[in-house]
């Protein structure tokens, strides 16, 4: 069983590219319509779709690839696009270093909540006006990036931030109290950080709540108000995605995977996996 293919931004000069933008139709032509294997990237990806037909699988969740939508993928997410015909749109990729070099605070990416780390990452649907606006930003980014303009990367960074702010405004259909939103965002950021550090040994929400000095109920309500799922659901999603990746791309036994993810008994891991996915690990692996 092979490991997950990982794509990286790289070039011959500096061994890293901080930013790139391509047209979906050009990528399709270059690959001659061939479907890539499931893979992941070490950078952020925005896929703005004007016209398409197919499916997009992200962390084992299947979504329709169709007109008028935009996907946001975080580094490390496993995905695969299956096109039934040539797609038209934009693929924008950028690294964490690009954010730093352009004075875009990393917390900005976390605060806008467009890039979901694990679990369900559905596309953002767009109407005609919204698609037109994002296409305008993308065209400006493309023209600037491939020009000889001085400070072009700084200009690209500013346009990218406008693209993300506009997308985030599409999501915010109702207003929230600014002070409450700010406090909640801080808790969300710290919670995500703790989950990444401890999901393989902390399986209970109260463990994270104690570390954050809040009650489990408050933590669940706060996280749900910001990302649409409770702290428990987010934690379970992180564990399940890790389990699915190991089941799909490693030769480890179910017992070994269970131990690696912090389950003391193989039966506990199997029961947890089945409860969250409706199928046992062995069936998923097949």
C-alpha positions in Angstrom: 0.0 0.0 0.0 1.5 3.4 -1.0 1.7 6.5 1.0 -0.2 9.7 0.2 1.3 11.7 -2.7 2.2 15.2 -1.5 2.6 18.1 -3.9 4.9 21.0 -2.9 5.4 24.5 -4.2 9.0 24.5 -5.6 11.1 26.0 -8.2 14.7 25.7 -9.5 16.0 29.0 -7.9 14.9 29.1 -4.3 13.5 25.6 -4.0 10.1 27.1 -3.0 7.4 29.2 -4.6 5.2 31.2 -2.3 2.3 31.7 -4.7 0.9 30.4 -7.9 -2.3 30.9 -10.0 -3.4 28.7 -12.9 -6.5 28.3 -15.1 -8.5 25.1 -14.6 -8.7 24.6 -18.3 -4.9 24.8 -18.7 -4.4 22.2 -16.0 -7.0 19.9 -17.7 -5.2 20.3 -21.1 -1.8 19.6 -19.6 -3.0 16.4 -17.9 -5.0 15.5 -21.0 -8.0 15.0 -18.9 -6.4 12.2 -16.8 -7.6 11.9 -13.2 -4.9 12.3 -10.6 -4.7 9.9 -7.7 -5.8 11.1 -4.2 -3.1 13.5 -2.9 -2.4 16.4 -0.6 -0.5 19.7 -0.7 1.7 21.5 1.7 0.0 24.8 0.8 -3.4 26.5 0.8 -5.6 26.0 -2.3 -8.6 28.0 -3.6 -10.5 26.5 -6.5 -12.9 29.0 -8.1 -15.2 27.1 -10.5 -17.0 28.9 -13.3 -18.1 25.9 -15.3 -17.5 22.2 -14.5 -19.1 18.8 -14.2 -17.7 16.0 -12.0 -16.9 15.3 -8.4 -14.5 16.6 -5.8 -13.5 14.3 -3.0 -12.0 16.0 0.1 -11.0 13.9 3.1 -13.2 11.1 1.9 -16.3 13.3 1.5 -17.7 13.6 -2.0 -19.0 16.9 -3.4 -20.4 17.8 -6.8 -18.0 19.7 -9.0 -20.3 22.1 -10.8 -20.8 25.7 -11.9 -20.6 28.7 -9.6 -18.7 27.5 -6.6 -15.4 28.0 -4.7 -13.5 25.4 -2.7 -11.0 26.3 0.1 -8.5 23.6 1.1 -6.0 23.6 3.9 -2.5 22.2 3.8 -2.6 18.4 4.4 -6.1 17.7 3.3 -6.4 14.7 1.0 -8.4 15.4 -2.2 -9.1 14.2 -5.7 -10.9 15.9 -8.6 -12.8 13.8 -11.1 -13.8 15.8 -14.1 -16.3 14.5 -16.6 -15.4 17.3 -19.0 -13.0 20.3 -19.2 -13.5 22.6 -16.2 -13.2 26.4 -16.4 -12.0 28.6 -13.5 -9.0 29.3 -11.4 -6.7 27.4 -9.0 -4.9 29.7 -6.6 -2.2 28.3 -4.3 -0.2 30.0 -1.6 2.0 29.0 1.3 2.2 30.2 4.9 5.5 32.0 4.0 3.6 34.0 1.4 1.2 35.3 4.1 4.2 36.3 6.3 6.1 38.0 3.5 3.0 40.1 2.7 2.3 41.1 6.2 -0.9 39.0 6.3 -1.3 37.8 9.9 -1.7 34.0 10.0 -4.6 34.6 12.4 -6.5 36.2 9.5 -6.8 32.8 7.8 -8.1 31.3 11.0 -10.5 34.1 11.7 -12.2 34.0 8.4 -13.0 30.3 8.8 -13.0 29.5 5.1 -10.3 26.9 5.3 -11.7 23.9 7.3 -8.9 21.6 8.5 -10.8 18.4 8.7 -14.1 16.7 8.2 -16.7 18.4 6.0 -15.3 21.0 3.6 -18.2 21.8 1.2 -17.8 24.4 -1.5 -19.2 27.9 -1.2 -22.0 28.4 -3.7 -22.0 31.6 -5.7 -24.6 33.6 -7.6 -23.8 35.3 -10.9 -22.8 38.6 -9.2 -20.5 36.9 -6.7 -18.9 34.7 -9.3 -18.3 37.8 -11.5 -16.6 39.6 -8.6 -14.3 36.7 -7.7 -13.5 36.2 -11.3 -12.5 39.9 -11.5 -10.2 39.5 -8.5 -8.7 36.3 -10.0 -8.1 37.9 -13.4 -6.3 40.8 -11.7 -4.2 38.4 -9.6 -3.3 36.4 -12.8 -2.4 39.5 -14.8 -0.3 41.0 -12.0 1.5 37.7 -11.1 2.6 37.1 -14.7 3.6 40.8 -15.3 6.9 42.6 -14.7 5.3 45.1 -12.3 7.4 46.2 -9.4 6.2 44.9 -6.1 3.9 42.5 -7.9 3.9 39.9 -5.1 2.8 42.7 -2.6 0.0 43.6 -5.1 -1.0 39.9 -5.4 -1.1 39.6 -1.6 -3.4 42.6 -1.4 -5.7 41.2 -4.1 -5.7 37.8 -2.5 -6.8 39.3 0.9 -9.6 41.2 -0.9 -10.7 37.9 -2.5 -10.8 36.2 0.9 -12.6 39.0 2.6 -15.2 39.1 -0.1 -15.7 35.3 0.1 -16.0 35.5 3.9 -18.6 38.2 3.6 -20.7 35.9 1.4 -20.6 33.4 4.3 -21.7 35.9 6.9 -25.4 36.1 6.1 -26.2 37.4 9.6 -24.3 39.7 11.9 -22.9 38.8 15.3 -21.8 40.8 18.3 -18.2 41.9 17.5 -16.9 41.4 21.0 -18.4 38.0 21.3 -17.0 37.0 17.9 -13.5 38.1 18.9 -13.5 36.1 22.1 -15.0 33.1 20.3 -12.3 33.3 17.6 -9.6 33.2 20.2 -11.1 30.1 21.8 -11.5 28.4 18.4 -7.9 29.1 17.5 -6.6 27.7 20.8 -8.9 24.7 20.6 -7.8 23.8 17.1 -4.2 24.1 18.3 -4.8 21.8 21.2 -6.7 19.3 19.1 -3.8 19.1 16.7 -1.4 18.5 19.6 -3.5 16.0 21.5 -6.1 14.3 19.4 -4.3 11.0 19.7 -4.4 11.0 23.5 -7.2 13.4 24.5 -10.5 12.0 23.3 -12.9 13.9 25.6 -14.0 17.5 25.2 -13.7 18.2 29.0 -9.9 17.7 28.7 -9.7 20.5 26.2 -12.2 22.6 28.2 -10.0 22.3 31.3 -6.9 23.4 29.3 -8.8 26.4 28.0 -10.4 27.2 31.4 -14.0 27.0 30.2 -16.8 24.6 30.7 -17.4 21.8 28.1 -20.9 23.3 27.3 -19.4 26.7 26.7 -16.7 25.2 24.5 -19.2 23.3 22.4 -21.5 26.3 22.0 -18.7 28.6 21.1 -17.2 26.3 18.5 -20.6 25.5 16.9 -21.4 29.2 16.6 -18.3 29.8 14.5 -17.9 26.6 12.4 -21.3 25.0 12.5 -20.2 21.9 14.5 -19.6 21.3 18.2 -16.2 20.9 19.8 -17.0 17.2 20.1 -17.9 16.9 16.4 -14.7 18.7 15.4 -12.6 16.4 17.6 -14.3 13.3 16.2 -13.7 14.6 12.7 -10.0 15.0 13.3 -9.6 11.5 14.7 -11.7 9.9 11.9 -9.8 11.7 9.2 -6.5 10.5 10.7 -7.9 7.0 10.9 -9.2 7.0 7.3 -5.8 8.2 6.0 -4.0 5.5 7.9 -6.5 2.8 6.7 -6.2 4.0 3.1 -2.5 4.8 2.8 -0.6 2.6 5.2 -0.1 -1.1 5.8 -0.8 -0.9 9.5 -3.3 -3.3 11.0 -6.6 -1.9 12.4 -5.2 -2.8 15.9 -2.0 -0.8 15.3 -4.0 2.2 14.0 -6.2 2.1 17.0 -3.2 2.1 19.4 -1.6 4.9 17.4 -4.7 7.0 17.8 -4.9 6.5 21.5 -7.4 3.6 21.9 -6.3 1.1 24.5 -8.5 -1.7 23.1 -9.0 -2.5 19.4 -12.7 -3.0 20.0 -13.0 0.6 21.3 -11.4 2.0 18.1 -13.7 -0.2 15.9 -16.8 0.9 17.8 -15.8 4.6 17.7 -15.1 4.4 13.9 -18.4 2.6 13.2 -20.4 5.0 15.3 -18.9 8.0 13.4 -19.0 6.5 9.9 -21.7 3.8 10.0 -19.1 1.1 8.9 -16.3 -0.8 10.7 -12.7 0.0 9.8 -12.2 -3.3 8.0 -15.1 -2.5 5.6 -13.9 1.0 5.0 -10.4 -0.3 4.1 -11.9 -2.7 1.5 
